[in-house]
Amino acid sequence: MTLHRLASIPASLLAFPLIFPLGLPLMLGSAAASAQDTAAWPQSTIAIVSGFPGGAATDIYARKLGAELTREYNVPVISDNRPGAGGNIASSLVAQAKPDGYTFLLGTAGTHAINPALYSKLQFDVVNDFSRIALLGTLPNILLVNPEKHPEIKTCQDLLNAARKEPGKLNYASTGNGASGHLAGTQFATASKTSYMHIPYKGQGPAMTALLSGEVDFFFNQSSPSLGAIQSGKVRALAVTSAQRVSVLPNVPTVAEACNLPGFESTTWYGLLGPAKLPADIQSRMSKSVLRIINEDSFRQWLVSQAIQPIADGGPVNFKRVQVADMKSWARIVKDSGAHVD
């Protein structure tokens, strides 16, 4: 029995051990066994759940981080994609999971800052039903067009000129109602005083397919899964939604500079979360492992190659601060967009 557990037992019970309630020794034994189980963690496969399909940026990141954690802990750490309902299916699964350190969530600003304002009913509390492990980085969306469908649109100003010539005719894809790309589109329309038809798809893959087939005119897509299509010339990148250009695409301007929209910025963050009531030592160990990994030179180089910006202070305390602040700012954007999901 440890000293901190002895300290929680009334002095009267310590003075007269023979009058302990019959269940108390069993209860203390169970607590000791639980502590031993926690100390031995991990012993089996750890799942990093994400709420979007395979090939999405969340899946790419979960697989990369999982490979590093597999080497760290000598157990499999896998990416488990549970798409649907804007990431809420995956979030609900993790919120209800046993807090034993074997189920985590690769959450996003979408799932944990936007969705509370977008969905009228959630079966979980995005703040209180999760333990925060680490912020994993921020990333922009990239404004993409199909050069075969629109050879005349070579710059963001070309897109705006076309939109102003025929208001409401152009349409754009997103990975779903209320997704960061959808809201980037509404911010773009509001800032530039233009109008577009929004067409939501079920994930990054279908939305990109729609752009490549000419079904839609443009697409605000997250940086990581966009790079291959940009580099192959299948799509043209007009601008990035971050405040600064990204080093992996040095010739692609920001929306603010390319579209003459000073101050425009629309980025999202990724973060690793666990269920609420995750044992403090597991939370601490996982947080330290993840923060160490993502700050290693090789991993940071990979982040940069995916146009993901590392976060200086990614620990649990700052993670919660960032999340709560973003919930307020995104709520205003969602309200202005008129987006709503029952």
ZIMORA-V865074 format. One record per residue. N is the residue number from 0. RES is the residue in one letter. OMEGA is omega as a letter, one per 20 degrees, with the letter a starting at -180 (NA if undefined). BURIAL is 1 if it has 16 or more other C-alpha atoms within 10 Angstrom, else 0. Layout:
n:N res:RES omega:OMEGA burial:BURIAL
n:N res:RES omega:OMEGA burial:BURIAL
This chain:
n:0 res:M omega:a burial:0
n:1 res:T omega:a burial:0
n:2 res:L omega:a burial:0
n:3 res:H omega:r burial:0
n:4 res:R omega:r burial:0
n:5 res:L omega:a burial:0
n:6 res:A omega:a burial:0
n:7 res:S omega:a burial:0
n:8 res:I omega:a burial:0
n:9 res:P omega:a burial:0
n:10 res:A omega:a burial:0
n:11 res:S omega:r burial:0
n:12 res:L omega:r burial:0
n:13 res:L omega:a burial:0
n:14 res:A omega:a burial:0
n:15 res:F omega:a burial:0
n:16 res:P omega:a burial:0
n:17 res:L omega:a burial:0
n:18 res:I omega:r burial:0
n:19 res:F omega:r burial:0
n:20 res:P omega:a burial:0
n:21 res:L omega:a burial:0
n:22 res:G omega:a burial:0
n:23 res:L omega:r burial:0
n:24 res:P omega:r burial:0
n:25 res:L omega:a burial:0
n:26 res:M omega:r burial:0
n:27 res:L omega:r burial:0
n:28 res:G omega:r burial:0
n:29 res:S omega:r burial:0
n:30 res:A omega:r burial:0
n:31 res:A omega:r burial:0
n:32 res:A omega:r burial:0
n:33 res:S omega:r burial:0
n:34 res:A omega:r burial:0
n:35 res:Q omega:r burial:0
n:36 res:D omega:r burial:0
n:37 res:T omega:r burial:1
n:38 res:A omega:a burial:0
n:39 res:A omega:a burial:0
n:40 res:W omega:i burial:0
n:41 res:P omega:r burial:1
n:42 res:Q omega:a burial:0
n:43 res:S omega:a burial:0
n:44 res:T omega:r burial:1
n:45 res:I omega:r burial:1
n:46 res:A omega:r burial:1
n:47 res:I omega:a burial:1
n:48 res:V omega:r burial:1
n:49 res:S omega:a burial:1
n:50 res:G omega:a burial:1
n:51 res:F omega:a burial:1
n:52 res:P omega:r burial:1
n:53 res:G omega:a burial:1
n:54 res:G omega:r burial:0
n:55 res:A omega:a burial:1
n:56 res:A omega:r burial:1
n:57 res:T omega:r burial:1
n:58 res:D omega:r burial:1
n:59 res:I omega:a burial:1
n:60 res:Y omega:a burial:1
n:61 res:A omega:r burial:1
n:62 res:R omega:r burial:1
n:63 res:K omega:r burial:0
n:64 res:L omega:r burial:1
n:65 res:G omega:r burial:1
n:66 res:A omega:r burial:0
n:67 res:E omega:a burial:1
n:68 res:L omega:r burial:1
n:69 res:T omega:r burial:0
n:70 res:R omega:a burial:0
n:71 res:E omega:a burial:0
n:72 res:Y omega:r burial:1
n:73 res:N omega:r burial:0
n:74 res:V omega:r burial:0
n:75 res:P omega:r burial:1
n:76 res:V omega:a burial:1
n:77 res:I omega:r burial:1
n:78 res:S omega:a burial:1
n:79 res:D omega:a burial:1
n:80 res:N omega:r burial:1
n:81 res:R omega:a burial:1
n:82 res:P omega:r burial:1
n:83 res:G omega:r burial:0
n:84 res:A omega:r burial:1
n:85 res:G omega:a burial:1
n:86 res:G omega:a burial:1
n:87 res:N omega:r burial:1
n:88 res:I omega:r burial:1
n:89 res:A omega:a burial:1
n:90 res:S omega:r burial:1
n:91 res:S omega:r burial:1
n:92 res:L omega:a burial:1
n:93 res:V omega:r burial:1
n:94 res:A omega:a burial:1
n:95 res:Q omega:a burial:0
n:96 res:A omega:r burial:1
n:97 res:K omega:a burial:0
n:98 res:P omega:a burial:1
n:99 res:D omega:r burial:1
n:100 res:G omega:a burial:1
n:101 res:Y omega:r burial:1
n:102 res:T omega:r burial:1
n:103 res:F omega:a burial:1
n:104 res:L omega:r burial:1
n:105 res:L omega:a burial:1
n:106 res:G omega:a burial:1
n:107 res:T omega:r burial:1
n:108 res:A omega:r burial:1
n:109 res:G omega:a burial:1
n:110 res:T omega:a burial:1
n:111 res:H omega:r burial:1
n:112 res:A omega:a burial:1
n:113 res:I omega:a burial:1
n:114 res:N omega:r burial:1
n:115 res:P omega:r burial:1
n:116 res:A omega:a burial:1
n:117 res:L omega:a burial:1
n:118 res:Y omega:a burial:1
n:119 res:S omega:a burial:0
n:120 res:K omega:r burial:0
n:121 res:L omega:a burial:0
n:122 res:Q omega:a burial:0
n:123 res:F omega:r burial:1
n:124 res:D omega:a burial:0
n:125 res:V omega:r burial:1
n:126 res:V omega:a burial:0
n:127 res:N omega:a burial:0
n:128 res:D omega:a burial:1
n:129 res:F omega:r burial:1
n:130 res:S omega:a burial:1
n:131 res:R omega:a burial:1
n:132 res:I omega:a burial:1
n:133 res:A omega:r burial:1
n:134 res:L omega:a burial:1
n:135 res:L omega:r burial:1
n:136 res:G omega:r burial:1
n:137 res:T omega:r burial:1
n:138 res:L omega:a burial:1
n:139 res:P omega:r burial:1
n:140 res:N omega:r burial:1
n:141 res:I omega:r burial:1
n:142 res:L omega:a burial:1
n:143 res:L omega:r burial:1
n:144 res:V omega:r burial:1
n:145 res:N omega:a burial:1
n:146 res:P omega:r burial:1
n:147 res:E omega:r burial:0
n:148 res:K omega:a burial:0
n:149 res:H omega:r burial:0
n:150 res:P omega:a burial:0
n:151 res:E omega:a burial:0
n:152 res:I omega:a burial:1
n:153 res:K omega:a burial:0
n:154 res:T omega:r burial:1
n:155 res:C omega:r burial:1
n:156 res:Q omega:r burial:0
n:157 res:D omega:r burial:0
n:158 res:L omega:a burial:1
n:159 res:L omega:r burial:1
n:160 res:N omega:r burial:0
n:161 res:A omega:a burial:1
n:162 res:A omega:a burial:1
n:163 res:R omega:r burial:1
n:164 res:K omega:r burial:0
n:165 res:E omega:a burial:0
n:166 res:P omega:r burial:0
n:167 res:G omega:a burial:0
n:168 res:K omega:a burial:0
n:169 res:L omega:r burial:1
n:170 res:N omega:r burial:1
n:171 res:Y omega:a burial:1
n:172 res:A omega:r burial:1
n:173 res:S omega:r burial:1
n:174 res:T omega:r burial:1
n:175 res:G omega:r burial:1
n:176 res:N omega:r burial:1
n:177 res:G omega:r burial:1
n:178 res:A omega:a burial:1
n:179 res:S omega:r burial:1
n:180 res:G omega:r burial:1
n:181 res:H omega:a burial:1
n:182 res:L omega:r burial:1
n:183 res:A omega:r burial:1
n:184 res:G omega:r burial:1
n:185 res:T omega:r burial:1
n:186 res:Q omega:a burial:1
n:187 res:F omega:a burial:1
n:188 res:A omega:a burial:1
n:189 res:T omega:a burial:0
n:190 res:A omega:a burial:1
n:191 res:S omega:a burial:0
n:192 res:K omega:r burial:0
n:193 res:T omega:a burial:1
n:194 res:S omega:a burial:1
n:195 res:Y omega:r burial:1
n:196 res:M omega:a burial:1
n:197 res:H omega:r burial:1
n:198 res:I omega:a burial:1
n:199 res:P omega:r burial:1
n:200 res:Y omega:a burial:1
n:201 res:K omega:r burial:1
n:202 res:G omega:a burial:1
n:203 res:Q omega:a burial:1
n:204 res:G omega:r burial:0
n:205 res:P omega:a burial:0
n:206 res:A omega:r burial:1
n:207 res:M omega:r burial:1
n:208 res:T omega:r burial:0
n:209 res:A omega:r burial:1
n:210 res:L omega:a burial:1
n:211 res:L omega:a burial:1
n:212 res:S omega:a burial:0
n:213 res:G omega:a burial:1
n:214 res:E omega:r burial:1
n:215 res:V omega:a burial:1
n:216 res:D omega:r burial:1
n:217 res:F omega:a burial:1
n:218 res:F omega:r burial:1
n:219 res:F omega:a burial:1
n:220 res:N omega:r burial:1
n:221 res:Q omega:a burial:1
n:222 res:S omega:a burial:1
n:223 res:S omega:a burial:1
n:224 res:P omega:a burial:1
n:225 res:S omega:a burial:1
n:226 res:L omega:a burial:1
n:227 res:G omega:a burial:0
n:228 res:A omega:r burial:0
n:229 res:I omega:a burial:1
n:230 res:Q omega:r burial:0
n:231 res:S omega:a burial:0
n:232 res:G omega:r burial:0
n:233 res:K omega:r burial:1
n:234 res:V omega:r burial:1
n:235 res:R omega:r burial:1
n:236 res:A omega:a burial:1
n:237 res:L omega:a burial:1
n:238 res:A omega:r burial:1
n:239 res:V omega:a burial:1
n:240 res:T omega:r burial:1
n:241 res:S omega:a burial:1
n:242 res:A omega:r burial:1
n:243 res:Q omega:r burial:0
n:244 res:R omega:r burial:1
n:245 res:V omega:a burial:1
n:246 res:S omega:a burial:0
n:247 res:V omega:r burial:0
n:248 res:L omega:a burial:1
n:249 res:P omega:a burial:0
n:250 res:N omega:r burial:0
n:251 res:V omega:a burial:1
n:252 res:P omega:r burial:1
n:253 res:T omega:r burial:1
n:254 res:V omega:a burial:1
n:255 res:A omega:a burial:1
n:256 res:E omega:a burial:1
n:257 res:A omega:a burial:1
n:258 res:C omega:a burial:1
n:259 res:N omega:r burial:0
n:260 res:L omega:a burial:0
n:261 res:P omega:r burial:0
n:262 res:G omega:a burial:0
n:263 res:F omega:r burial:1
n:264 res:E omega:r burial:1
n:265 res:S omega:a burial:1
n:266 res:T omega:r burial:1
n:267 res:T omega:r burial:1
n:268 res:W omega:r burial:1
n:269 res:Y omega:r burial:1
n:270 res:G omega:r burial:1
n:271 res:L omega:a burial:1
n:272 res:L omega:r burial:1
n:273 res:G omega:r burial:1
n:274 res:P omega:r burial:1
n:275 res:A omega:r burial:1
n:276 res:K omega:r burial:0
n:277 res:L omega:r burial:1
n:278 res:P omega:a burial:0
n:279 res:A omega:a burial:0
n:280 res:D omega:r burial:0
n:281 res:I omega:r burial:1
n:282 res:Q omega:a burial:1
n:283 res:S omega:a burial:1
n:284 res:R omega:a burial:0
n:285 res:M omega:r burial:1
n:286 res:S omega:r burial:1
n:287 res:K omega:r burial:0
n:288 res:S omega:a burial:1
n:289 res:V omega:a burial:1
n:290 res:L omega:r burial:1
n:291 res:R omega:a burial:0
n:292 res:I omega:a burial:1
n:293 res:I omega:r burial:1
n:294 res:N omega:r burial:1
n:295 res:E omega:a burial:0
n:296 res:D omega:a burial:0
n:297 res:S omega:a burial:0
n:298 res:F omega:r burial:1
n:299 res:R omega:r burial:1
n:300 res:Q omega:r burial:0
n:301 res:W omega:r burial:0
n:302 res:L omega:a burial:1
n:303 res:V omega:r burial:1
n:304 res:S omega:r burial:1
n:305 res:Q omega:a burial:1
n:306 res:A omega:r burial:1
n:307 res:I omega:a burial:1
n:308 res:Q omega:r burial:1
n:309 res:P omega:r burial:1
n:310 res:I omega:a burial:1
n:311 res:A omega:r burial:0
n:312 res:D omega:a burial:0
n:313 res:G omega:a burial:1
n:314 res:G omega:a burial:1
n:315 res:P omega:a burial:1
n:316 res:V omega:r burial:0
n:317 res:N omega:r burial:0
n:318 res:F omega:a burial:1
n:319 res:K omega:r burial:1
n:320 res:R omega:r burial:0
n:321 res:V omega:a burial:1
n:322 res:Q omega:a burial:1
n:323 res:V omega:r burial:0
n:324 res:A omega:a burial:0
n:325 res:D omega:r burial:1
n:326 res:M omega:a burial:1
n:327 res:K omega:a burial:0
n:328 res:S omega:r burial:0
n:329 res:W omega:r burial:1
n:330 res:A omega:r burial:1
n:331 res:R omega:a burial:0
n:332 res:I omega:r burial:1
n:333 res:V omega:r burial:1
n:334 res:K omega:a burial:0
n:335 res:D omega:a burial:0
n:336 res:S omega:a burial:1
n:337 res:G omega:a burial:0
n:338 res:A omega:a burial:1
n:339 res:H omega:r burial:0
n:340 res:V omega:r burial:0
n:341 res:D omega:NA burial:0
